[in-house]
Every structure is written in structure tokens, then in C-alpha cells.
Amino acid sequence: MALPVDQQIQLAWRALSSSGNKEGWSTIPLYKKNNWLLVTGCSLSTNEQAIFLEINHSNISISNNSLPIAQGFKVQQLKDEDSKKGLALIRQVDGDLELFTKMAVDVCNTIIQNETLNGNQLISLFINRINAWLSFMRKGFETLSQEAELGLIGELETLSSLISENIPISDVLDAWIGPLDGLKDFELGTGAIEIKSTLSSNGFVAKIGSLEQLDDSQISPLFINGHRFSINATGLTLVERINLLRDQLIDFPSELSRLNNLLLRVGYLETAAENYIRRFKTENSYIWLVDENFPRLVPGNIAVNIRQVKYEIDLTPLINDSINLSIVLQKLGIGNSGIN
């Protein structure tokens, strides 16, 4: 039985670092398919570790302009030899080895899980996964705070609700721009949906992070989708909710890969899964239209010299004004076959 990928990579790097080869790269194959190969590598002369994705196709297209750049590691094209093309993910001397190992293992597992893709698709997958890691590393933490965990639970609840409305999965993932630092959590059809979550059993208070968050002058209609959760033994952990979503996407490998990249961008790291032990039970979900009658602060209704505001809105009095998701989708111009 083959060892897990993380053990294979670390054992290979350890063996290569003591191989005595002072010139160029020493390599050990990691995983092989008919037309491509994952390889571990080590350069003693530069004290660098790497993984290589080699593809036996001459028609692979790679642009250097699309290759990720970051302090501590680099991505570069392999030299075109023997009709092989591909990419190398290389840890530089100043790169954190522990973090690089996690990234290398994750990238390799992502490629292996999508082994049926063609060469160009694997190249895109390789690059996109590393870009997701770049976004993750900019956040500067490996475990979501409890507040961020609750926020992600709420966004996943909305994601599941949209998928259950038979909207194409690709459209739903396109709409989820929160992990991409979008101003709104979802931009769908002609408008947007902002997600708010609470654990309070009494009332519903939403935290608003900026004047622009509830501003519908740039995109309209705008809705708030509020979720009330409780910590309950019958609920689901963050990991369980993510895995349920993954199960729904099992027959859609491209969309599954995109979901995993978005999760990494938002700060969810697979190796930190054991930290998410709280069980969230969905108690209520509400949706409100944000219009001129909605209580809010936006650039158009405050003094022009006020630049930054964070505030809270008590939405409890509006609970009876909640509208159904089907009506929301109609207002957004969405049918069950996608954007009309």
C-alpha cells in the first residue's frame, strides 16, 4: 500500500538531500499516469526543494505571465525536453519549509484527485491552486477565528440553498465572490446578496463593516440573507458541511476544484480541520430587500466628510418582513437554468 503523499514527499526530499549530487536537480518520481508525472526534486547546490508536474504533450500552452510569484517560492516552466512540458513549484532558500511542504502536498493531492483532466487543464489546476495558496498566506493564519468560522458557515448555507434551487453549480460558484475579497458575498444575476450570521437566540443583530456594504447604488437589487444558528449536538461541524457540498459536486470535477480553491482563499486549510469541532444547527433563515426604506448607513445618506463607519443593525423588528428565496431569484433574474 502506497504511503500518503505527504510522507512520500518528505521521505523523498530527505533521501535526495543526502544523495551527494551537488550539480543540478536530483529527483524521485511521486505519481505517474499515462501522459503525466509528478516528481519530487532537491537541489543541493541551491538548497531548494521542489515538486514538478511533467506532461508528455507538445501542445501544452503555458504563459510565463500567468505564473504565480511570491516571496519564499517560485513557479517556473520546465525546460522543453523530450516532448515534455510542465511546471515546477520551488522553495527558495528564504521560504518557510513547513508551509511550503503543506502547499506542495496539497497541490499534489489536488492534481491526483483530478487525474483524468487533460494536460492544459492540469496546468491550469496547478496554477490556480497555488494562487489560492497565495491568497491564504496573505491572511497570515492557519485556523479561522470563531467569528470567521461562523461567517463561512453562513456563506455555505446560502451556497447550498442556491444549489438546491437547481441553479447550475458553475453559476453559483461564479456568484460567490466573498472569498475573492468582493465587496458583497454573492453577486448573482442583476444584483447581490450579503450574508449575515448570528448565534444569538434572542434577536438578530447584523454587523456592517463599511458604508459601501449595504449601498445598492452600484448594484441592485441588494438583499441580506440572515442565518440564525445554535451550537447543538445535532448540528454539523464546518468540516461536515464542506464535505456534504463536496459530495454534491463529486460528478463535477472542475467545479469541485473551484470550490476547494475558494475555501482555501477564505482561509480554510484542510490540515486544520480537526480544530473545527463546534456543531452548528440552522434554526432560521431570513432574506430582506435592502432599499431606501431599509435601516442603513451609506455614502448617500450621511455627511460627505464621514469616510469610514462600522455599525450594527438590529434586524429583529424586520423578521416578519422576510421574503422567500424563490422571489429573490425572480428579482435577480435567475431561473433554474441559470441567469435569464
Sequence and secondary structure as in RCSB ss.txt:
>XXXX:A:sequence
MALPVDQQIQLAWRALSSSGNKEGWSTIPLYKKNNWLLVTGCSLSTNEQAIFLEINHSNISISNNSLPIAQGFKV
QQLKDEDSKKGLALIRQVDGDLELFTKMAVDVCNTIIQNETLNGNQLISLFINRINAWLSFMRKGFETLSQEAEL
GLIGELETLSSLISENIPISDVLDAWIGPLDGLKDFELGTGAIEIKSTLSSNGFVAKIGSLEQLDDSQISPLFIN
GHRFSINATGLTLVERINLLRDQLIDFPSELSRLNNLLLRVGYLETAAENYIRRFKTENSYIWLVDENFPRLVPG
NIAVNIRQVKYEIDLTPLINDSINLSIVLQKLGIGNSGIN
>XXXX:A:secstr
    HHHHHHHHHHHHHTS   SS EEEEEEE SSEEEEEEEETTTTEEEEEEEE  TT    GGGS EETTEEE
EE   BTTBEEEEEEE TTS HHHHHHHHHHHHHHHHHTTTS HHHHHHHHHHHHHHHHHHHHHT SS  HHHHH
HHHHHHHHHHHHHHTT  HHHHHHHB GGGT SSSEEETTEEEEEEEE  SS  EEEE  SSTT  SSSSSEEEE
EEEEEEEEEEE HHHHHHHHHHHTTT HHHHHHHHHHHHHHT  GGGGGG    EEEEEEEEEEESTTS    GG
GS TT     EEEE GGGGGG   HHHHHHHHTEETTEE 
